[in-house]
Amino acid sequence: MIQGSGRCHYHPERAGLGVCVECRRVICRECTTQFEGINRCASCLAQRLEALEGPGERREWSAANVALALLGMALVWGGILLVARVVAS
């Protein structure tokens, strides 16, 4: 489809009603969804909603996460003991 033809990008047999603000494609009445007062097509709306949802759920600790946490604590504890030994000398 040629942009600016006045026909819906997704339904070429239908007349265009508006233009998606994200992808700039002409869209028909069925494809037009107003979100935040702005026309968007279904694919751009899905991307926008996904971005607004934020990061996914936090996962539980795995064995690798526990091992890294223990290694980090051991390094910090070792650093404290080393500094205490240097200060005591």
PDB file of N, CA, C and O in Angstrom:
ATOM      1  N   MET A   1       0.831  -1.188   0.000  1.00  0.00           N
ATOM      2  CA  MET A   1       0.000   0.000   0.000  1.00  0.00           C
ATOM      3  C   MET A   1       0.871   1.246   0.000  1.00  0.00           C
ATOM      4  O   MET A   1       1.913   1.279   0.655  1.00  0.00           O
ATOM      5  N   ILE A   2       0.460   2.244  -0.714  1.00  0.00           N
ATOM      6  CA  ILE A   2       1.189   3.509  -0.783  1.00  0.00           C
ATOM      7  C   ILE A   2       0.686   4.402   0.337  1.00  0.00           C
ATOM      8  O   ILE A   2      -0.516   4.623   0.477  1.00  0.00           O
ATOM      9  N   GLN A   3       1.624   4.916   1.140  1.00  0.00           N
ATOM     10  CA  GLN A   3       1.220   5.807   2.218  1.00  0.00           C
ATOM     11  C   GLN A   3       0.608   7.072   1.634  1.00  0.00           C
ATOM     12  O   GLN A   3       1.052   7.560   0.594  1.00  0.00           O
ATOM     13  N   GLY A   4      -0.400   7.595   2.294  1.00  0.00           N
ATOM     14  CA  GLY A   4      -1.039   8.816   1.832  1.00  0.00           C
ATOM     15  C   GLY A   4      -2.124   8.549   0.800  1.00  0.00           C
ATOM     16  O   GLY A   4      -2.688   9.498   0.256  1.00  0.00           O
ATOM     17  N   SER A   5      -2.433   7.291   0.515  1.00  0.00           N
ATOM     18  CA  SER A   5      -3.444   6.965  -0.490  1.00  0.00           C
ATOM     19  C   SER A   5      -4.862   7.120   0.056  1.00  0.00           C
ATOM     20  O   SER A   5      -5.823   7.082  -0.712  1.00  0.00           O
ATOM     21  N   GLY A   6      -5.003   7.291   1.357  1.00  0.00           N
ATOM     22  CA  GLY A   6      -6.325   7.430   1.945  1.00  0.00           C
ATOM     23  C   GLY A   6      -7.008   6.107   2.216  1.00  0.00           C
ATOM     24  O   GLY A   6      -8.169   6.085   2.623  1.00  0.00           O
ATOM     25  N   ARG A   7      -6.308   4.998   1.999  1.00  0.00           N
ATOM     26  CA  ARG A   7      -6.831   3.666   2.255  1.00  0.00           C
ATOM     27  C   ARG A   7      -6.118   3.092   3.473  1.00  0.00           C
ATOM     28  O   ARG A   7      -4.954   3.408   3.724  1.00  0.00           O
ATOM     29  N   CYS A   8      -6.814   2.252   4.226  1.00  0.00           N
ATOM     30  CA  CYS A   8      -6.253   1.650   5.431  1.00  0.00           C
ATOM     31  C   CYS A   8      -5.070   0.754   5.079  1.00  0.00           C
ATOM     32  O   CYS A   8      -5.122  -0.017   4.121  1.00  0.00           O
ATOM     33  N   HIS A   9      -4.016   0.867   5.857  1.00  0.00           N
ATOM     34  CA  HIS A   9      -2.827   0.043   5.640  1.00  0.00           C
ATOM     35  C   HIS A   9      -3.137  -1.434   5.835  1.00  0.00           C
ATOM     36  O   HIS A   9      -2.628  -2.277   5.096  1.00  0.00           O
ATOM     37  N   TYR A  10      -3.967  -1.752   6.822  1.00  0.00           N
ATOM     38  CA  TYR A  10      -4.275  -3.134   7.155  1.00  0.00           C
ATOM     39  C   TYR A  10      -5.469  -3.677   6.361  1.00  0.00           C
ATOM     40  O   TYR A  10      -5.577  -4.886   6.158  1.00  0.00           O
ATOM     41  N   HIS A  11      -6.348  -2.805   5.920  1.00  0.00           N
ATOM     42  CA  HIS A  11      -7.541  -3.178   5.139  1.00  0.00           C
ATOM     43  C   HIS A  11      -7.611  -2.269   3.913  1.00  0.00           C
ATOM     44  O   HIS A  11      -8.335  -1.274   3.938  1.00  0.00           O
ATOM     45  N   PRO A  12      -6.890  -2.576   2.856  1.00  0.00           N
ATOM     46  CA  PRO A  12      -6.830  -1.695   1.679  1.00  0.00           C
ATOM     47  C   PRO A  12      -8.182  -1.428   1.019  1.00  0.00           C
ATOM     48  O   PRO A  12      -8.323  -0.458   0.274  1.00  0.00           O
ATOM     49  N   GLU A  13      -9.169  -2.272   1.282  1.00  0.00           N
ATOM     50  CA  GLU A  13     -10.492  -2.061   0.681  1.00  0.00           C
ATOM     51  C   GLU A  13     -11.301  -1.005   1.442  1.00  0.00           C
ATOM     52  O   GLU A  13     -12.372  -0.609   0.983  1.00  0.00           O
ATOM     53  N   ARG A  14     -10.810  -0.547   2.589  1.00  0.00           N
ATOM     54  CA  ARG A  14     -11.530   0.434   3.415  1.00  0.00           C
ATOM     55  C   ARG A  14     -10.871   1.807   3.346  1.00  0.00           C
ATOM     56  O   ARG A  14      -9.660   1.932   3.165  1.00  0.00           O
ATOM     57  N   ALA A  15     -11.699   2.821   3.495  1.00  0.00           N
ATOM     58  CA  ALA A  15     -11.192   4.194   3.513  1.00  0.00           C
ATOM     59  C   ALA A  15     -10.491   4.464   4.840  1.00  0.00           C
ATOM     60  O   ALA A  15     -10.912   3.965   5.883  1.00  0.00           O
ATOM     61  N   GLY A  16      -9.436   5.245   4.796  1.00  0.00           N
ATOM     62  CA  GLY A  16      -8.714   5.597   6.011  1.00  0.00           C
ATOM     63  C   GLY A  16      -9.465   6.637   6.812  1.00  0.00           C
ATOM     64  O   GLY A  16     -10.078   7.544   6.250  1.00  0.00           O
ATOM     65  N   LEU A  17      -9.416   6.503   8.125  1.00  0.00           N
ATOM     66  CA  LEU A  17     -10.091   7.444   9.020  1.00  0.00           C
ATOM     67  C   LEU A  17      -9.081   8.365   9.687  1.00  0.00           C
ATOM     68  O   LEU A  17      -9.366   9.536   9.937  1.00  0.00           O
ATOM     69  N   GLY A  18      -7.904   7.832   9.971  1.00  0.00           N
ATOM     70  CA  GLY A  18      -6.886   8.621  10.654  1.00  0.00           C
ATOM     71  C   GLY A  18      -5.507   8.071  10.354  1.00  0.00           C
ATOM     72  O   GLY A  18      -5.333   7.164   9.540  1.00  0.00           O
ATOM     73  N   VAL A  19      -4.534   8.649  11.038  1.00  0.00           N
ATOM     74  CA  VAL A  19      -3.141   8.239  10.871  1.00  0.00           C
ATOM     75  C   VAL A  19      -2.598   7.877  12.246  1.00  0.00           C
ATOM     76  O   VAL A  19      -2.783   8.624  13.207  1.00  0.00           O
ATOM     77  N   CYS A  20      -1.927   6.729  12.341  1.00  0.00           N
ATOM     78  CA  CYS A  20      -1.288   6.311  13.591  1.00  0.00           C
ATOM     79  C   CYS A  20      -0.124   7.260  13.870  1.00  0.00           C
ATOM     80  O   CYS A  20       0.707   7.499  12.994  1.00  0.00           O
ATOM     81  N   VAL A  21      -0.064   7.799  15.084  1.00  0.00           N
ATOM     82  CA  VAL A  21       0.998   8.759  15.416  1.00  0.00           C
ATOM     83  C   VAL A  21       2.357   8.100  15.558  1.00  0.00           C
ATOM     84  O   VAL A  21       3.382   8.774  15.468  1.00  0.00           O
ATOM     85  N   GLU A  22       2.382   6.794  15.779  1.00  0.00           N
ATOM     86  CA  GLU A  22       3.649   6.092  15.954  1.00  0.00           C
ATOM     87  C   GLU A  22       4.272   5.727  14.609  1.00  0.00           C
ATOM     88  O   GLU A  22       5.399   6.129  14.317  1.00  0.00           O
ATOM     89  N   CYS A  23       3.537   4.960  13.783  1.00  0.00           N
ATOM     90  CA  CYS A  23       4.096   4.450  12.529  1.00  0.00           C
ATOM     91  C   CYS A  23       3.703   5.283  11.320  1.00  0.00           C
ATOM     92  O   CYS A  23       4.212   5.052  10.223  1.00  0.00           O
ATOM     93  N   ARG A  24       2.802   6.253  11.500  1.00  0.00           N
ATOM     94  CA  ARG A  24       2.355   7.172  10.447  1.00  0.00           C
ATOM     95  C   ARG A  24       1.595   6.465   9.328  1.00  0.00           C
ATOM     96  O   ARG A  24       1.549   6.973   8.208  1.00  0.00           O
ATOM     97  N   ARG A  25       1.002   5.312   9.602  1.00  0.00           N
ATOM     98  CA  ARG A  25       0.214   4.598   8.598  1.00  0.00           C
ATOM     99  C   ARG A  25      -1.245   5.047   8.658  1.00  0.00           C
ATOM    100  O   ARG A  25      -1.769   5.354   9.729  1.00  0.00           O
ATOM    101  N   VAL A  26      -1.887   5.080   7.503  1.00  0.00           N
ATOM    102  CA  VAL A  26      -3.311   5.388   7.440  1.00  0.00           C
ATOM    103  C   VAL A  26      -4.063   4.175   7.957  1.00  0.00           C
ATOM    104  O   VAL A  26      -3.763   3.043   7.579  1.00  0.00           O
ATOM    105  N   ILE A  27      -5.050   4.414   8.828  1.00  0.00           N
ATOM    106  CA  ILE A  27      -5.820   3.324   9.420  1.00  0.00           C
ATOM    107  C   ILE A  27      -7.308   3.627   9.327  1.00  0.00           C
ATOM    108  O   ILE A  27      -7.717   4.788   9.346  1.00  0.00           O
ATOM    109  N   CYS A  28      -8.123   2.565   9.225  1.00  0.00           N
ATOM    110  CA  CYS A  28      -9.575   2.702   9.121  1.00  0.00           C
ATOM    111  C   CYS A  28     -10.209   2.798  10.516  1.00  0.00           C
ATOM    112  O   CYS A  28      -9.513   2.762  11.531  1.00  0.00           O
ATOM    113  N   ARG A  29     -11.520   2.918  10.544  1.00  0.00           N
ATOM    114  CA  ARG A  29     -12.249   3.038  11.821  1.00  0.00           C
ATOM    115  C   ARG A  29     -12.013   1.811  12.710  1.00  0.00           C
ATOM    116  O   ARG A  29     -11.856   1.949  13.924  1.00  0.00           O
ATOM    117  N   GLU A  30     -11.987   0.626  12.119  1.00  0.00           N
ATOM    118  CA  GLU A  30     -11.793  -0.599  12.896  1.00  0.00           C
ATOM    119  C   GLU A  30     -10.391  -0.668  13.493  1.00  0.00           C
ATOM    120  O   GLU A  30     -10.219  -1.199  14.590  1.00  0.00           O
ATOM    121  N   CYS A  31      -9.405  -0.152  12.806  1.00  0.00           N
ATOM    122  CA  CYS A  31      -8.008  -0.230  13.253  1.00  0.00           C
ATOM    123  C   CYS A  31      -7.616   0.907  14.192  1.00  0.00           C
ATOM    124  O   CYS A  31      -6.600   0.816  14.881  1.00  0.00           O
ATOM    125  N   THR A  32      -8.405   1.968  14.225  1.00  0.00           N
ATOM    126  CA  THR A  32      -8.070   3.127  15.044  1.00  0.00           C
ATOM    127  C   THR A  32      -8.447   2.897  16.500  1.00  0.00           C
ATOM    128  O   THR A  32      -9.589   2.559  16.813  1.00  0.00           O
ATOM    129  N   THR A  33      -7.477   3.085  17.383  1.00  0.00           N
ATOM    130  CA  THR A  33      -7.723   3.014  18.818  1.00  0.00           C
ATOM    131  C   THR A  33      -7.136   4.272  19.440  1.00  0.00           C
ATOM    132  O   THR A  33      -5.961   4.579  19.244  1.00  0.00           O
ATOM    133  N   GLN A  34      -7.954   4.991  20.183  1.00  0.00           N
ATOM    134  CA  GLN A  34      -7.431   6.173  20.859  1.00  0.00           C
ATOM    135  C   GLN A  34      -6.937   5.767  22.233  1.00  0.00           C
ATOM    136  O   GLN A  34      -7.666   5.167  23.022  1.00  0.00           O
ATOM    137  N   PHE A  35      -5.694   6.104  22.502  1.00  0.00           N
ATOM    138  CA  PHE A  35      -5.083   5.855  23.803  1.00  0.00           C
ATOM    139  C   PHE A  35      -4.336   7.108  24.174  1.00  0.00           C
ATOM    140  O   PHE A  35      -3.510   7.596  23.402  1.00  0.00           O
ATOM    141  N   GLU A  36      -4.617   7.634  25.351  1.00  0.00           N
ATOM    142  CA  GLU A  36      -4.059   8.904  25.799  1.00  0.00           C
ATOM    143  C   GLU A  36      -4.454  10.029  24.840  1.00  0.00           C
ATOM    144  O   GLU A  36      -3.715  10.996  24.657  1.00  0.00           O
ATOM    145  N   GLY A  37      -5.657   9.879  24.222  1.00  0.00           N
ATOM    146  CA  GLY A  37      -6.178  10.898  23.320  1.00  0.00           C
ATOM    147  C   GLY A  37      -5.506  10.935  21.957  1.00  0.00           C
ATOM    148  O   GLY A  37      -5.656  11.907  21.217  1.00  0.00           O
ATOM    149  N   ILE A  38      -4.767   9.886  21.620  1.00  0.00           N
ATOM    150  CA  ILE A  38      -4.005   9.858  20.375  1.00  0.00           C
ATOM    151  C   ILE A  38      -4.354   8.595  19.608  1.00  0.00           C
ATOM    152  O   ILE A  38      -4.487   7.523  20.198  1.00  0.00           O
ATOM    153  N   ASN A  39      -4.506   8.720  18.264  1.00  0.00           N
ATOM    154  CA  ASN A  39      -4.786   7.557  17.411  1.00  0.00           C
ATOM    155  C   ASN A  39      -3.557   6.684  17.281  1.00  0.00           C
ATOM    156  O   ASN A  39      -2.461   7.165  16.992  1.00  0.00           O
ATOM    157  N   ARG A  40      -3.754   5.382  17.502  1.00  0.00           N
ATOM    158  CA  ARG A  40      -2.681   4.403  17.296  1.00  0.00           C
ATOM    159  C   ARG A  40      -3.282   3.172  16.648  1.00  0.00           C
ATOM    160  O   ARG A  40      -4.448   2.853  16.879  1.00  0.00           O
ATOM    161  N   CYS A  41      -2.488   2.474  15.833  1.00  0.00           N
ATOM    162  CA  CYS A  41      -2.934   1.197  15.285  1.00  0.00           C
ATOM    163  C   CYS A  41      -2.710   0.119  16.345  1.00  0.00           C
ATOM    164  O   CYS A  41      -2.071   0.374  17.365  1.00  0.00           O
ATOM    165  N   ALA A  42      -3.232  -1.075  16.106  1.00  0.00           N
ATOM    166  CA  ALA A  42      -3.171  -2.148  17.110  1.00  0.00           C
ATOM    167  C   ALA A  42      -1.735  -2.529  17.458  1.00  0.00           C
ATOM    168  O   ALA A  42      -1.428  -2.732  18.633  1.00  0.00           O
ATOM    169  N   SER A  43      -0.846  -2.634  16.465  1.00  0.00           N
ATOM    170  CA  SER A  43       0.527  -3.050  16.769  1.00  0.00           C
ATOM    171  C   SER A  43       1.272  -1.983  17.559  1.00  0.00           C
ATOM    172  O   SER A  43       2.017  -2.311  18.483  1.00  0.00           O
ATOM    173  N   CYS A  44       1.087  -0.717  17.215  1.00  0.00           N
ATOM    174  CA  CYS A  44       1.760   0.354  17.964  1.00  0.00           C
ATOM    175  C   CYS A  44       1.175   0.498  19.368  1.00  0.00           C
ATOM    176  O   CYS A  44       1.900   0.802  20.315  1.00  0.00           O
ATOM    177  N   LEU A  45      -0.134   0.280  19.503  1.00  0.00           N
ATOM    178  CA  LEU A  45      -0.764   0.339  20.821  1.00  0.00           C
ATOM    179  C   LEU A  45      -0.222  -0.768  21.715  1.00  0.00           C
ATOM    180  O   LEU A  45       0.040  -0.539  22.896  1.00  0.00           O
ATOM    181  N   ALA A  46      -0.051  -1.966  21.163  1.00  0.00           N
ATOM    182  CA  ALA A  46       0.494  -3.082  21.943  1.00  0.00           C
ATOM    183  C   ALA A  46       1.908  -2.761  22.419  1.00  0.00           C
ATOM    184  O   ALA A  46       2.258  -3.057  23.561  1.00  0.00           O
ATOM    185  N   GLN A  47       2.719  -2.163  21.560  1.00  0.00           N
ATOM    186  CA  GLN A  47       4.079  -1.779  21.957  1.00  0.00           C
ATOM    187  C   GLN A  47       4.041  -0.716  23.049  1.00  0.00           C
ATOM    188  O   GLN A  47       4.824  -0.772  23.997  1.00  0.00           O
ATOM    189  N   ARG A  48       3.143   0.244  22.925  1.00  0.00           N
ATOM    190  CA  ARG A  48       3.018   1.327  23.908  1.00  0.00           C
ATOM    191  C   ARG A  48       2.591   0.780  25.271  1.00  0.00           C
ATOM    192  O   ARG A  48       3.144   1.170  26.300  1.00  0.00           O
ATOM    193  N   LEU A  49       1.609  -0.122  25.278  1.00  0.00           N
ATOM    194  CA  LEU A  49       1.141  -0.700  26.533  1.00  0.00           C
ATOM    195  C   LEU A  49       2.224  -1.553  27.189  1.00  0.00           C
ATOM    196  O   LEU A  49       2.365  -1.551  28.411  1.00  0.00           O
ATOM    197  N   GLU A  50       2.985  -2.278  26.379  1.00  0.00           N
ATOM    198  CA  GLU A  50       4.087  -3.087  26.909  1.00  0.00           C
ATOM    199  C   GLU A  50       5.132  -2.199  27.571  1.00  0.00           C
ATOM    200  O   GLU A  50       5.667  -2.545  28.624  1.00  0.00           O
ATOM    201  N   ALA A  51       5.422  -1.055  26.957  1.00  0.00           N
ATOM    202  CA  ALA A  51       6.402  -0.122  27.526  1.00  0.00           C
ATOM    203  C   ALA A  51       5.893   0.470  28.839  1.00  0.00           C
ATOM    204  O   ALA A  51       6.680   0.713  29.754  1.00  0.00           O
ATOM    205  N   LEU A  52       4.582   0.705  28.937  1.00  0.00           N
ATOM    206  CA  LEU A  52       4.017   1.290  30.150  1.00  0.00           C
ATOM    207  C   LEU A  52       3.944   0.296  31.301  1.00  0.00           C
ATOM    208  O   LEU A  52       3.933   0.700  32.464  1.00  0.00           O
ATOM    209  N   GLU A  53       3.895  -1.009  30.992  1.00  0.00           N
ATOM    210  CA  GLU A  53       3.805  -2.021  32.040  1.00  0.00           C
ATOM    211  C   GLU A  53       5.064  -2.099  32.881  1.00  0.00           C
ATOM    212  O   GLU A  53       5.011  -2.508  34.041  1.00  0.00           O
ATOM    213  N   GLY A  54       6.190  -1.716  32.314  1.00  0.00           N
ATOM    214  CA  GLY A  54       7.442  -1.735  33.059  1.00  0.00           C
ATOM    215  C   GLY A  54       8.082  -3.101  33.040  1.00  0.00           C
ATOM    216  O   GLY A  54       7.690  -3.972  32.263  1.00  0.00           O
ATOM    217  N   PRO A  55       9.065  -3.286  33.891  1.00  0.00           N
ATOM    218  CA  PRO A  55       9.780  -4.566  33.899  1.00  0.00           C
ATOM    219  C   PRO A  55       8.878  -5.717  34.341  1.00  0.00           C
ATOM    220  O   PRO A  55       7.877  -5.517  35.029  1.00  0.00           O
ATOM    221  N   GLY A  56       9.255  -6.912  33.935  1.00  0.00           N
ATOM    222  CA  GLY A  56       8.483  -8.103  34.282  1.00  0.00           C
ATOM    223  C   GLY A  56       8.595  -8.437  35.758  1.00  0.00           C
ATOM    224  O   GLY A  56       9.253  -7.741  36.531  1.00  0.00           O
ATOM    225  N   GLU A  57       7.933  -9.524  36.122  1.00  0.00           N
ATOM    226  CA  GLU A  57       7.963  -9.949  37.517  1.00  0.00           C
ATOM    227  C   GLU A  57       9.367 -10.345  37.941  1.00  0.00           C
ATOM    228  O   GLU A  57      10.162 -10.836  37.140  1.00  0.00           O
ATOM    229  N   ARG A  58       9.651 -10.124  39.204  1.00  0.00           N
ATOM    230  CA  ARG A  58      10.942 -10.520  39.740  1.00  0.00           C
ATOM    231  C   ARG A  58      10.917 -12.021  39.978  1.00  0.00           C
ATOM    232  O   ARG A  58       9.975 -12.559  40.559  1.00  0.00           O
ATOM    233  N   ARG A  59      11.961 -12.681  39.523  1.00  0.00           N
ATOM    234  CA  ARG A  59      12.033 -14.132  39.682  1.00  0.00           C
ATOM    235  C   ARG A  59      12.635 -14.492  41.033  1.00  0.00           C
ATOM    236  O   ARG A  59      13.318 -13.691  41.672  1.00  0.00           O
ATOM    237  N   GLU A  60      12.362 -15.702  41.436  1.00  0.00           N
ATOM    238  CA  GLU A  60      12.915 -16.206  42.688  1.00  0.00           C
ATOM    239  C   GLU A  60      14.420 -16.393  42.561  1.00  0.00           C
ATOM    240  O   GLU A  60      14.970 -16.427  41.460  1.00  0.00           O
ATOM    241  N   TRP A  61      15.061 -16.513  43.693  1.00  0.00           N
ATOM    242  CA  TRP A  61      16.509 -16.724  43.704  1.00  0.00           C
ATOM    243  C   TRP A  61      16.830 -18.099  43.152  1.00  0.00           C
ATOM    244  O   TRP A  61      16.190 -19.086  43.514  1.00  0.00           O
ATOM    245  N   SER A  62      17.820 -18.162  42.278  1.00  0.00           N
ATOM    246  CA  SER A  62      18.290 -19.452  41.777  1.00  0.00           C
ATOM    247  C   SER A  62      19.563 -19.826  42.544  1.00  0.00           C
ATOM    248  O   SER A  62      20.075 -19.028  43.329  1.00  0.00           O
ATOM    249  N   ALA A  63      20.061 -21.026  42.316  1.00  0.00           N
ATOM    250  CA  ALA A  63      21.288 -21.471  42.985  1.00  0.00           C
ATOM    251  C   ALA A  63      22.460 -20.563  42.603  1.00  0.00           C
ATOM    252  O   ALA A  63      23.323 -20.281  43.434  1.00  0.00           O
ATOM    253  N   ALA A  64      22.492 -20.111  41.360  1.00  0.00           N
ATOM    254  CA  ALA A  64      23.578 -19.227  40.921  1.00  0.00           C
ATOM    255  C   ALA A  64      23.507 -17.879  41.645  1.00  0.00           C
ATOM    256  O   ALA A  64      24.540 -17.323  42.016  1.00  0.00           O
ATOM    257  N   ASN A  65      22.296 -17.351  41.848  1.00  0.00           N
ATOM    258  CA  ASN A  65      22.158 -16.086  42.574  1.00  0.00           C
ATOM    259  C   ASN A  65      22.624 -16.231  44.023  1.00  0.00           C
ATOM    260  O   ASN A  65      23.289 -15.341  44.554  1.00  0.00           O
ATOM    261  N   VAL A  66      22.281 -17.335  44.653  1.00  0.00           N
ATOM    262  CA  VAL A  66      22.694 -17.575  46.034  1.00  0.00           C
ATOM    263  C   VAL A  66      24.213 -17.690  46.103  1.00  0.00           C
ATOM    264  O   VAL A  66      24.837 -17.124  47.001  1.00  0.00           O
ATOM    265  N   ALA A  67      24.818 -18.425  45.155  1.00  0.00           N
ATOM    266  CA  ALA A  67      26.275 -18.585  45.139  1.00  0.00           C
ATOM    267  C   ALA A  67      26.972 -17.238  44.960  1.00  0.00           C
ATOM    268  O   ALA A  67      27.972 -16.964  45.624  1.00  0.00           O
ATOM    269  N   LEU A  68      26.453 -16.400  44.069  1.00  0.00           N
ATOM    270  CA  LEU A  68      27.051 -15.069  43.873  1.00  0.00           C
ATOM    271  C   LEU A  68      26.909 -14.197  45.119  1.00  0.00           C
ATOM    272  O   LEU A  68      27.828 -13.457  45.470  1.00  0.00           O
ATOM    273  N   ALA A  69      25.763 -14.284  45.781  1.00  0.00           N
ATOM    274  CA  ALA A  69      25.565 -13.511  47.008  1.00  0.00           C
ATOM    275  C   ALA A  69      26.539 -13.957  48.096  1.00  0.00           C
ATOM    276  O   ALA A  69      27.118 -13.123  48.791  1.00  0.00           O
ATOM    277  N   LEU A  70      26.718 -15.256  48.244  1.00  0.00           N
ATOM    278  CA  LEU A  70      27.657 -15.768  49.245  1.00  0.00           C
ATOM    279  C   LEU A  70      29.096 -15.381  48.904  1.00  0.00           C
ATOM    280  O   LEU A  70      29.869 -15.029  49.795  1.00  0.00           O
ATOM    281  N   LEU A  71      29.455 -15.444  47.634  1.00  0.00           N
ATOM    282  CA  LEU A  71      30.791 -15.033  47.209  1.00  0.00           C
ATOM    283  C   LEU A  71      31.016 -13.550  47.499  1.00  0.00           C
ATOM    284  O   LEU A  71      32.085 -13.162  47.971  1.00  0.00           O
ATOM    285  N   GLY A  72      30.018 -12.732  47.217  1.00  0.00           N
ATOM    286  CA  GLY A  72      30.129 -11.301  47.505  1.00  0.00           C
ATOM    287  C   GLY A  72      30.297 -11.023  48.983  1.00  0.00           C
ATOM    288  O   GLY A  72      31.113 -10.189  49.376  1.00  0.00           O
ATOM    289  N   MET A  73      29.518 -11.729  49.814  1.00  0.00           N
ATOM    290  CA  MET A  73      29.644 -11.535  51.257  1.00  0.00           C
ATOM    291  C   MET A  73      31.009 -11.993  51.752  1.00  0.00           C
ATOM    292  O   MET A  73      31.590 -11.363  52.636  1.00  0.00           O
ATOM    293  N   ALA A  74      31.532 -13.093  51.188  1.00  0.00           N
ATOM    294  CA  ALA A  74      32.853 -13.579  51.590  1.00  0.00           C
ATOM    295  C   ALA A  74      33.939 -12.567  51.214  1.00  0.00           C
ATOM    296  O   ALA A  74      34.875 -12.347  51.983  1.00  0.00           O
ATOM    297  N   LEU A  75      33.816 -11.959  50.043  1.00  0.00           N
ATOM    298  CA  LEU A  75      34.796 -10.949  49.632  1.00  0.00           C
ATOM    299  C   LEU A  75      34.749  -9.720  50.538  1.00  0.00           C
ATOM    300  O   LEU A  75      35.791  -9.186  50.917  1.00  0.00           O
ATOM    301  N   VAL A  76      33.552  -9.277  50.883  1.00  0.00           N
ATOM    302  CA  VAL A  76      33.418  -8.127  51.781  1.00  0.00           C
ATOM    303  C   VAL A  76      33.996  -8.471  53.147  1.00  0.00           C
ATOM    304  O   VAL A  76      34.748  -7.676  53.711  1.00  0.00           O
ATOM    305  N   TRP A  77      33.660  -9.645  53.694  1.00  0.00           N
ATOM    306  CA  TRP A  77      34.172 -10.062  54.998  1.00  0.00           C
ATOM    307  C   TRP A  77      35.694 -10.176  54.971  1.00  0.00           C
ATOM    308  O   TRP A  77      36.366  -9.767  55.918  1.00  0.00           O
ATOM    309  N   GLY A  78      36.237 -10.732  53.888  1.00  0.00           N
ATOM    310  CA  GLY A  78      37.696 -10.836  53.748  1.00  0.00           C
ATOM    311  C   GLY A  78      38.354  -9.472  53.703  1.00  0.00           C
ATOM    312  O   GLY A  78      39.426  -9.276  54.275  1.00  0.00           O
ATOM    313  N   GLY A  79      37.718  -8.529  53.028  1.00  0.00           N
ATOM    314  CA  GLY A  79      38.249  -7.162  52.984  1.00  0.00           C
ATOM    315  C   GLY A  79      38.244  -6.513  54.348  1.00  0.00           C
ATOM    316  O   GLY A  79      39.190  -5.811  54.704  1.00  0.00           O
ATOM    317  N   ILE A  80      37.184  -6.739  55.123  1.00  0.00           N
ATOM    318  CA  ILE A  80      37.107  -6.178  56.480  1.00  0.00           C
ATOM    319  C   ILE A  80      38.207  -6.769  57.356  1.00  0.00           C
ATOM    320  O   ILE A  80      38.873  -6.040  58.091  1.00  0.00           O
ATOM    321  N   LEU A  81      38.399  -8.077  57.284  1.00  0.00           N
ATOM    322  CA  LEU A  81      39.446  -8.724  58.082  1.00  0.00           C
ATOM    323  C   LEU A  81      40.830  -8.227  57.679  1.00  0.00           C
ATOM    324  O   LEU A  81      41.689  -8.021  58.536  1.00  0.00           O
ATOM    325  N   LEU A  82      41.052  -8.033  56.376  1.00  0.00           N
ATOM    326  CA  LEU A  82      42.339  -7.535  55.909  1.00  0.00           C
ATOM    327  C   LEU A  82      42.600  -6.130  56.409  1.00  0.00           C
ATOM    328  O   LEU A  82      43.707  -5.831  56.856  1.00  0.00           O
ATOM    329  N   VAL A  83      41.615  -5.271  56.345  1.00  0.00           N
ATOM    330  CA  VAL A  83      41.778  -3.897  56.850  1.00  0.00           C
ATOM    331  C   VAL A  83      42.010  -3.919  58.355  1.00  0.00           C
ATOM    332  O   VAL A  83      42.856  -3.176  58.853  1.00  0.00           O
ATOM    333  N   ALA A  84      41.282  -4.750  59.088  1.00  0.00           N
ATOM    334  CA  ALA A  84      41.479  -4.837  60.543  1.00  0.00           C
ATOM    335  C   ALA A  84      42.878  -5.315  60.882  1.00  0.00           C
ATOM    336  O   ALA A  84      43.467  -4.834  61.850  1.00  0.00           O
ATOM    337  N   ARG A  85      43.424  -6.243  60.120  1.00  0.00           N
ATOM    338  CA  ARG A  85      44.759  -6.767  60.356  1.00  0.00           C
ATOM    339  C   ARG A  85      45.816  -5.700  60.083  1.00  0.00           C
ATOM    340  O   ARG A  85      46.797  -5.582  60.816  1.00  0.00           O
ATOM    341  N   VAL A  86      45.602  -4.914  59.004  1.00  0.00           N
ATOM    342  CA  VAL A  86      46.563  -3.859  58.646  1.00  0.00           C
ATOM    343  C   VAL A  86      46.535  -2.749  59.691  1.00  0.00           C
ATOM    344  O   VAL A  86      47.582  -2.212  60.053  1.00  0.00           O
ATOM    345  N   VAL A  87      45.342  -2.403  60.178  1.00  0.00           N
ATOM    346  CA  VAL A  87      45.206  -1.342  61.178  1.00  0.00           C
ATOM    347  C   VAL A  87      45.804  -1.800  62.491  1.00  0.00           C
ATOM    348  O   VAL A  87      46.412  -0.989  63.189  1.00  0.00           O
ATOM    349  N   ALA A  88      45.660  -3.066  62.860  1.00  0.00           N
ATOM    350  CA  ALA A  88      46.162  -3.585  64.132  1.00  0.00           C
ATOM    351  C   ALA A  88      47.691  -3.688  64.133  1.00  0.00           C
ATOM    352  O   ALA A  88      48.298  -3.711  65.204  1.00  0.00           O
ATOM    353  N   SER A  89      48.318  -3.750  62.969  1.00  0.00           N
ATOM    354  CA  SER A  89      49.777  -3.897  62.909  1.00  0.00           C
ATOM    355  C   SER A  89      50.499  -2.623  63.186  1.00  0.00           C
ATOM    356  O   SER A  89      51.729  -2.595  63.171  1.00  0.00           O
TER     357      SER A  89
END
